[in-house]
Amino acid sequence: MDKNGTRSCALPGYSWIMEALGQTAAAPLESLDHWEDDLLERYPTQDHKFRDYKAEVRPSVKEFYRLNHVNQTLAFVKAKKAEYGALGKREMSVWEAMEFLNTLVDDSDPDTDATQIEHLMQTSEAIRADGHPRWFILTGLMHDLGKVLCLFGEPQWAVVGDTFPVGCRYSDKIVFSEFFAENPGFQVAQFQTENGIYEPGCGFDKVHLSYGHDEYLFGVVKDYLPIEALYMIRYHSFYPWHREGAYSHLANDQDRAMMPWVIEFNKYDLYSKVDERPNVERLRPYYEELIAEFFPAKIRW
């Protein structure tokens, strides 16, 4: 791995995957789930005391955000959109993609031995229990499938992390915004204005956000799911916008109309993990039927 951490998305316990990819098993985060665990600390429910995030954050998470903020440039984002937008990596069903992601089982994590499919089902089952539409339930099941980017050899900082616009001024609402001083874009005068390369009110569809599993999965499913689901998938990690109120000057009317759906989804994404593990085999027929309602047998990834 080079000094910028660009060769590996490896996690402890996943060395066999990374060896197959010809990569080194080393990465800042001990587990991709640790990013989501940290989100729970930043955005606790009323039952949890808010903490001084920067004072207590674990060093591995801080280093992850440094790499993310240094390397997520406008050029990088455009290149990844072009590479993965072609959907040329694999052809597989949604369930096969879930099983593919399921190879990411962190044997080293002492807090859980739940599989990725079980985590996805915890989210979808919580949504289902609250009586939401079937497309909403399916969105919960699928929302993290973009993390297969890790298995395609992408580094952690290009897979997870809070997303943010590139090509305009970095908001101080972005976690660890001080690390942007090391990003090459910080030296581009146009990128450091409020609107940057964008027009006010242009809409987030015309804004380049930092690349990761949200944008990738949006590209995979955009022809199959309703617009509300697409917003949930594409923007659920855009915390500077829907949690901190930043970048509202770039939003259009559609973005504002869809924001409540993103917020509604995130309460299930962040707060649906429970000790009771879902019975995957018992639930599988229901979810296979649900998937078939919206998707063909195989789709491009």
C-alpha positions in Angstrom: 0.0 0.0 0.0 1.3 3.5 -0.9 1.5 6.4 1.5 -2.0 7.5 0.6 -3.5 4.1 1.3 -4.7 3.7 -2.2 -4.1 0.0 -2.8 -6.3 -1.8 -0.3 -9.8 -1.9 1.2 -8.6 -4.7 3.4 -10.0 -5.5 6.8 -8.6 -7.8 9.4 -9.9 -11.3 8.7 -10.3 -10.6 5.0 -6.7 -11.3 4.0 -7.6 -14.1 1.7 -9.8 -11.7 -0.3 -7.1 -9.2 -0.7 -4.5 -11.8 -1.5 -6.7 -12.9 -4.4 -6.8 -9.3 -5.6 -3.0 -9.0 -5.3 -3.3 -6.4 -2.5 -2.0 -5.9 1.0 -4.2 -6.6 3.9 -4.0 -3.3 5.6 -6.4 -0.3 6.0 -7.2 2.5 8.5 -10.6 1.1 9.5 -10.6 -2.2 11.4 -14.0 -2.9 9.8 -16.2 -1.0 7.3 -18.9 -1.2 10.0 -16.8 1.1 12.2 -17.6 4.0 10.0 -21.3 3.4 10.6 -20.6 2.8 14.3 -19.0 6.2 14.4 -22.1 7.8 12.7 -24.1 6.5 15.6 -21.8 8.5 17.9 -22.2 11.6 15.9 -25.9 11.3 15.4 -27.2 9.6 18.5 -30.9 9.1 19.3 -32.5 10.9 22.2 -31.6 7.9 24.3 -27.9 8.5 23.8 -25.8 11.4 25.1 -24.2 13.5 22.5 -20.4 13.3 22.7 -17.5 15.5 21.8 -16.8 13.6 18.6 -13.4 14.9 17.7 -12.1 14.5 21.2 -13.0 10.8 21.4 -12.9 9.5 17.9 -10.7 6.4 17.4 -7.4 7.0 15.6 -8.2 4.6 12.8 -11.4 6.5 11.9 -9.6 9.8 12.0 -7.0 8.4 9.6 -9.7 7.1 7.4 -11.2 10.6 7.0 -7.8 12.1 6.3 -7.3 9.7 3.4 -10.8 10.3 2.2 -10.5 14.1 2.3 -7.1 14.1 0.7 -7.9 11.8 -2.2 -11.5 12.5 -3.1 -10.7 15.1 -5.8 -12.9 16.2 -8.7 -10.7 14.3 -11.2 -10.9 11.2 -9.0 -14.7 11.3 -8.8 -15.2 11.9 -12.5 -12.8 9.0 -13.3 -14.7 6.6 -11.0 -18.0 7.6 -12.3 -16.8 6.8 -15.8 -15.2 3.5 -14.8 -18.1 2.1 -12.8 -20.9 3.8 -14.7 -20.2 1.5 -17.6 -21.4 -1.4 -15.3 -18.9 -3.8 -16.7 -17.6 -5.6 -13.7 -20.1 -8.5 -13.4 -23.6 -9.6 -14.3 -25.5 -11.1 -11.4 -28.9 -11.1 -9.7 -29.5 -9.0 -6.7 -29.4 -12.0 -4.4 -26.1 -13.1 -5.9 -24.8 -9.6 -5.2 -25.9 -10.0 -1.6 -24.1 -13.3 -1.4 -21.0 -11.8 -3.0 -21.0 -9.0 -0.4 -21.5 -11.7 2.2 -17.9 -12.7 1.7 -17.1 -9.6 3.8 -17.5 -11.2 7.2 -15.2 -9.7 9.7 -13.8 -12.6 11.6 -11.8 -10.2 13.8 -14.7 -8.0 15.0 -15.5 -9.0 18.6 -18.8 -7.1 18.6 -20.7 -9.1 16.0 -20.5 -12.3 13.9 -23.5 -11.3 11.8 -23.2 -11.6 8.1 -23.7 -8.7 5.6 -27.0 -10.3 4.5 -28.2 -10.4 8.1 -27.3 -6.7 8.5 -29.2 -5.8 5.3 -32.2 -7.8 6.5 -32.2 -6.1 9.9 -32.7 -2.8 8.1 -35.4 -4.1 5.7 -37.3 -6.0 8.4 -37.4 -2.9 10.5 -38.8 -1.0 7.6 -41.3 -3.8 6.8 -42.5 -3.9 10.5 -43.4 -0.3 10.2 -45.7 -0.9 7.3 -43.7 1.0 4.6 -44.2 0.3 0.8 -42.6 -2.7 -0.8 -40.1 -0.6 -2.7 -39.0 1.0 0.6 -38.5 -2.5 2.1 -36.4 -3.5 -0.9 -34.3 -0.3 -0.6 -33.5 -1.3 2.9 -32.4 -4.7 1.8 -30.2 -3.3 -1.0 -28.9 0.0 0.2 -25.3 -1.2 1.1 -24.7 -3.5 -1.9 -22.5 -0.8 -3.4 -19.9 -1.9 -0.9 -19.0 -4.6 -3.4 -16.6 -1.9 -4.5 -14.3 -3.2 -1.8 -14.3 -6.6 -3.4 -13.5 -4.9 -6.7 -10.3 -3.6 -5.1 -11.3 0.0 -4.2 -9.7 1.5 -1.0 -11.9 2.1 2.0 -12.0 5.9 1.4 -13.6 5.3 -2.0 -16.2 2.9 -0.6 -17.6 4.4 2.6 -17.6 7.7 4.4 -19.8 10.8 4.6 -20.2 12.2 1.1 -19.7 15.8 0.1 -19.5 17.9 -3.1 -16.2 18.3 -4.8 -15.5 21.3 -7.1 -16.8 23.9 -4.6 -15.9 25.1 -1.1 -15.7 22.5 1.5 -18.2 23.1 4.3 -17.0 23.2 7.9 -20.0 20.9 8.6 -18.1 18.0 7.0 -16.5 15.9 9.7 -12.7 16.6 10.0 -13.0 19.3 7.4 -9.5 20.5 8.4 -8.0 17.6 6.4 -9.2 19.2 3.1 -6.2 21.5 3.3 -4.2 18.6 1.9 -6.5 18.0 -1.0 -5.2 19.4 -4.4 -8.5 21.0 -5.0 -7.9 23.3 -2.0 -5.4 25.1 -4.1 -7.8 25.8 -7.0 -9.4 29.2 -6.5 -12.6 28.4 -8.3 -13.2 25.3 -6.2 -13.0 27.4 -3.0 -16.0 29.6 -3.8 -19.5 28.9 -2.5 -20.8 27.6 -5.8 -17.5 26.6 -7.4 -18.1 25.0 -10.8 -21.9 24.8 -10.2 -24.9 27.1 -10.6 -26.9 28.0 -7.5 -30.0 25.7 -7.3 -28.7 23.4 -10.0 -29.7 20.3 -8.1 -27.6 17.6 -6.7 -27.9 15.5 -9.8 -25.6 18.0 -11.4 -23.2 18.1 -8.5 -20.2 15.7 -8.2 -20.2 14.2 -4.7 -17.3 12.2 -3.3 -17.3 8.7 -4.7 -18.4 5.6 -2.9 -21.0 2.9 -2.5 -24.0 5.3 -2.7 -23.2 6.7 -6.1 -22.1 3.3 -7.5 -25.3 1.5 -6.4 -27.4 4.4 -7.7 -25.9 3.8 -11.1 -26.7 0.1 -10.9 -30.4 0.4 -9.9 -31.5 3.8 -11.4 -33.6 2.1 -14.1 -35.5 -0.1 -11.7 -36.6 1.7 -8.5 -38.8 4.8 -7.9 -37.3 8.2 -7.4 -37.8 8.1 -3.6 -35.7 4.9 -3.4 -33.0 6.4 -5.7 -32.6 9.4 -3.4 -32.3 7.2 -0.4 -29.6 5.1 -2.0 -27.7 8.0 -3.6 -27.7 10.5 -0.8 -28.0 8.5 2.5 -24.4 9.2 3.3 -24.7 12.9 2.4 -24.8 13.9 6.0 -23.5 17.5 5.5 -26.8 18.1 3.6 -29.6 16.2 5.3 -28.2 16.3 8.8 -26.1 19.5 9.0 -28.0 21.8 6.5 -25.0 22.5 4.3 -25.0 23.0 0.5 -28.7 23.9 0.5 -27.9 26.6 -2.0 -27.1 23.9 -4.6 -30.4 22.0 -4.0 -33.4 22.3 -6.3 -37.1 21.8 -5.6 -36.8 18.0 -6.2 -34.0 17.7 -3.8 -36.0 19.5 -1.1 -39.0 17.4 -1.8 -37.0 14.2 -1.5 -35.1 15.1 1.6 -37.8 13.8 4.0 -37.5 10.4 2.4 -33.7 10.3 2.9 -34.1 11.3 6.5 -36.9 8.7 7.1 -34.6 6.0 5.5 -31.6 6.9 7.6 -33.3 6.2 10.9 -33.5 2.6 9.8 -30.0 2.5 8.3 -28.4 3.8 11.5 -30.7 2.5 14.3 -32.1 -0.8 13.2 -29.2 -3.1 14.3 -30.5 -5.4 17.1 -29.1 -8.4 18.9 -31.7 -10.8 17.4 -30.4 -12.1 14.1 -32.9 -12.6 11.2 -33.5 -16.1 9.9 -32.2 -15.7 6.4 -33.4 -19.0 5.0 -36.9 -18.5 6.3 -37.1 -14.9 4.9 -35.4 -15.6 1.6 -38.5 -16.6 -0.3 -40.2 -13.4 0.6 -37.2 -11.3 -0.4 -36.6 -13.2 -3.7 -40.3 -12.5 -4.6 -39.8 -8.9 -3.7 -36.6 -8.6 -5.7 -38.3 -10.2 -8.8 -41.1 -7.6 -8.6 -38.7 -4.8 -9.4 -35.6 -6.5 -11.1 -34.9 -8.9 -13.9 -33.1 -12.2 -13.2 -29.7 -10.6 -13.9 -28.5 -7.0 -13.9 -25.1 -5.4 -14.7 -22.8 -4.3 -11.9 
